[in-house]
Amino acid sequence: MAAYYKGDEQPQFSSIDGTAAQGSQYGMKTTTRSSFLSFHAFGTACVNIYFVLLTAVAVVAFVLGCYSTDRVRSIRVTDALLVSNPQAVPAGYSVFSLGTGLGYWSPAAEMRYPRSDHGVISYNKYAYLVGGLSVNDSNTGGVVLRSVVQYDTETGMMANMSNLPSPRYRFAYALLNGNIYVMGGAEVPDGKPQNTVFVYNVASNKWSPVGQLNTPRIDACGAVANGKVYVFGGYDADLHSLASVEVFDPASATATAAGTWTQLPATSNLQVSRGDCRAVAIDNIIYAVGGSEWFNNTKQNCSGNWVFCYRFLNSVEAFDPAKNVWSFRAPMISARGDFGIDALPGGRIIVAGGERGNGTHNSMAMYDVEEYIVEHDIWVQKAPLPEARFRDDLAYASGRVYAFGGNPSCDLTPNASCMVVALKTVFAYFDVQYPRLYASYKPASVNDNS
């Protein structure tokens, strides 16, 4: 079992939700009140000095970064300031988060076998690893999984739970009231999209069917808002990206009927069709992030290389279930599809890894990690993954973010090479707390000296 740090083993880090650890957790000896107060005052002063230095260094790095291009430039800056809300910055100013690049990844206990195109759902201290694609016994191709594994994020221990009713990968999922919904997906490698939906009750460890989707879909997004389950986007049987949205109300299910999925009108469609997307909900607003969009390329034939007919997206859309409409939010820094995502405390979203293209090939794995701050509608780059991956997934549990499995860079998609190189590694992300400050500047002029 690979070693991993617990939140209370690294005093220089706090848990990602900002909860401070008590001194007794670090084995501090009992001391007198006066000496404790002296120590406390000294420690407070050190922390204040640290944050002042951190801010100063970040500002210097930011200013120097403004000069770092492939050409020598002479920039005259007329105004520079620090702000706590980037939306308050005047028009024409550039904004840079002082939290850029912060965080730390550490190896965690590996999964028992490689897994990609799976779902990871956090519930209390556990991450539930559902379905996915692994390698067959002869190491020559892929096998779609039925297995469900309960991963204890505090100990790294794993337990097998009840299997899916049928093998499933490339599905959408959502968690509502202790029930995990698995929507659509495929049953065999490169199989056709399914319309079946299963629900897993964590408490009873049992699966049940929950109606059928109106549109079979793979690589779709799922989320929960206002007590209802939503599925949207994905690909159809021709691998064209979808924009349609369906909703399930658990109240429609009875003892004799599984319930009904309702397709929303076209006015509630995503503004950009997208498959290989990811979604989370914060305060009952659903965020559809990234993915890949199919387009009709009249100049290139896609049959030999999908890169000619799909574009990776950095766009983000927010869905308000009270109005049944989508609106754009700030785009990610880097376009990506097939990445990991989860919601964080404090109105934040984290994405890690993903697939990109280089103009001639897709299936290029990414290291990049970004955090979205809902209040400020801004994406901030965080510490990169130690190992590039796509078709991975994330779970926030025990005050940490865990990245599970996925694929490294492989050849064209689809092919067997991606199946046989799936990862079983797991990494835990520790957040470094910092003042939520932004540097902004407005150059008066830019003179090229190249």
Beta strands, then each sheet from edge to edge (+ up, - down):
strand 1: 73-83
strand 2: 94-97
strand 3: 104-108
strand 4: 119-123
strand 5: 126-130
strand 6: 133-135
strand 7: 142-144
strand 8: 148-152
strand 9: 158-160
strand 10: 172-176
strand 11: 179-183
strand 12: 196-201
strand 13: 206-212
strand 14: 221-225
strand 15: 228-232
strand 16: 245-248
strand 17: 261-263
strand 18: 278-282
strand 19: 285-294
strand 20: 310-320
strand 21: 325-329
strand 22: 340-344
strand 23: 348-352
strand 24: 355-356
strand 25: 364-365
strand 26: 369-373
strand 27: 378-382
strand 28: 393-397
strand 29: 400-406
strand 30: 423-430
strand 31: 438-448
sheet 1: 1+ 31- 2+
sheet 2: 3+ 30- 29+ 28-
sheet 3: 4+ 5- 8+ 9-
sheet 4: 6+ 7-
sheet 5: 10+ 11- 12+ 13-
sheet 6: 14+ 15- 16+ 17-
sheet 7: 18+ 19- 20+ 21-
sheet 8: 22+ 23- 26+ 27-
sheet 9: 24+ 25-
end
